[in-house]
Amino acid sequence: RAGSELIARFGFRRLLIVCTRRSFHKWEEALHDLYPSNGPEIFVLDNKPAAKRKIIWSLMKAKDDAPRVVICSWGLVRQDKAAMADVKWSTLIGDESQAIANPQADTFKAMQRICRSVSHNRTYFFTGTDMAKGGHNLWTHFNLLAPASFGSYWKFLDAFFVINETQYGKDVLGLK
C-alpha cells in the first residue's frame, strides 16, 4: 500500500519494482488500480527467457516519455544487473528488501550498480525484517540511498552501535 501511494504522489517515467515473486500480482494489481485506463506499460519479468528480457530492457532505455514499469524478483537483479543499470530509472522500489541486508552478497552489489542509474533519487526500500535481526543490517539500505553519507560499513557501526572486539573479530552488541 505504501508503495502505491508513493507512485500516485510522485509519478514516474521508468519505474523498477523489485520484490519477491509472491508479490508480483499485488504490485501489478496496485498499478492497475492507480491507473484504470491509459496506465503505464507493465512488464512482469517472471521466468521470461533472456531474449525476451533483452527486448524489454531495450524498450526501457527508449528516449520516449511513455511510462513503463518493470516488476522483477531479487534473483533477476543479480542476473540482469548490467541491463538494469543501463536504464535511467526515475523511481526504484525494493519491496521485502531484507534481500539486500548482506553487504557481501551479489544482490547488494547488483543493487549498488542499479541505484546509481536512478535519475531523480526516488529510491525506496520496504522491509519489516532487518530491525528484528539487528539495526546494523540497515547499513546496506542507507548505503544505497545515500552512499556519500554511509560509505563505510565499519564507520556506520562505530557511529551508531556498541561494538565488542573479541579474538575472533567484532560483535555488534546493540545501539549506542
N, C-alpha and C positions, 0 to 999 in steps of 0.2 A: 504493500500500500504506500509506504513512504516513497518508494522509487517512482511510482506512477504520479505522485503529487509533484515530485521534482521535475519530471518530464513535462507535465502540464504547465508548471510555473515558468520554466526556462526555455522550453522548446529545444530543438536540435536540428542539425543538418545531417550529421552522421553520428549515430548512437551505437555503442557497443555495450551489450549486456552480457556479462559473464556470470554463469550460475551453474548450479547442479542440474543434471538432466531432468530431475523430477520437478524443477521449477520452470522449465521451458514454457509449458502451456499456461502457467499463471502469468508470466510476463507477456506472452502473446495475447492472452485474454485481456489483460490490463490495457495494452496498447489499442486493441480493438474497441474497448470501452471508451478510451480517451478520444479516439478518432473513428467514430462510427462510419463516416464517409470521407472520402478524399484523404485518407490517412497515409502514413508512410509505407513504403515497400518494406516488408518484414521478411528476413531470411533466417530461418531456424536451421542451424548447421548441425544437425544430429545425424551422425553416420553418413554424411554426404561423401561421395568419392572425391579424391584430391582434384581431379579435373574440373568437377562442378564447382568446388570451393574456389579454384583459381579464377573462374569466370566471375564469381560473386565478388572476390577481392578486387578484380579489375573494375567492376561496376562501382564498388565503394570508393575507388580512387577517382572516379569521373569528376570533372570540374563543374558539373551542373548543380543546381540548387535543390534537386529533388531529395526530400527527406528519406533516409534509408536507415534501417535498423538491422543489426546482426545480433542474434541470440545464440550463444555458444557455451560449451562446457569449459571448465578449467583445464581439462585434458587437451582440448583443441588449442587453447592458448599456447601450451608447450609445443604443440605440433606445428602450428601455423604462425608462430611469433614474428617471423620476418615479413610475411604478407600483411599481418595486422599492424605492424609498426610502420608500414608504408602508407597507411590510411591516415588522413588528418581528421581524427575523431573530434567532434565538437563536445561530446559527452561520453563518459565511460562510467558504467555502473558495475561494481563487483558485488554480487549477492552471495551470501554464505562464504564470505571472504576469509574464513579461517584457513582456506586452501593456500593462502599466501603467508601464513604465520612463520614458516621456516625460512630464514634468510639464505640458507644454503641450497634450498630446493630449486629445481628448474622452473617451477611455476612462478615463484617470486622473481627470478631472474628474467623470465619472459615478460612478466608484467612491468618490470623496470623499463624494458625496451619499449613496450607499447605505451606506457604512460607518458613518455617523452613526446609522443605524437599527438597528444590531446591538445587541441589548439586554443581552447577557451578556459582551460584549467577547471573544467567541470568534471571532477573525478570523485566518485562516491563509493564507499565501501560499507556494506551492511554485514554485521555478524553479531551473534549473541553468545559466541563460544569463547573467544580469546580471553576475556576478563576472568572467566571461571578458571582458566588454566594458568593465569598469571598475566599481569599487565605488561610484562616485558615482551610478550608476544605481539604487542601492538606496534612495536618499532617498525616492522615491515610496512604496516599501513601508513604510518607517519612518514616514513622514508619515501613512499610512492607519492604521497600527497605534497610533501614539501622537502625534497631531497637536500636543499641548501641548509635547512634548519635542523634536519635529522639525518645527517650524513653518516655518522659513525654509530654503530650498534653499541659499542662499549662506552662511548661518551654519553649516550642516551641512558644506559643502565646506571652509570656513575652519577648522573644528574638526578635521577628520579627514584632509584631503588637502593636498598641496603644490600650490599654485596659482601659475601663471606669468602675469603680466599682460603682454599684448602690445598693440601698436597696434590690433589687431583685437578685443580682448576678453580674456577669461580662458581659460586652458587648464589642465585638470586633468592634473598630471604623475604622480600616484600617491599612495599612502597616506603619512601622516606617520610 
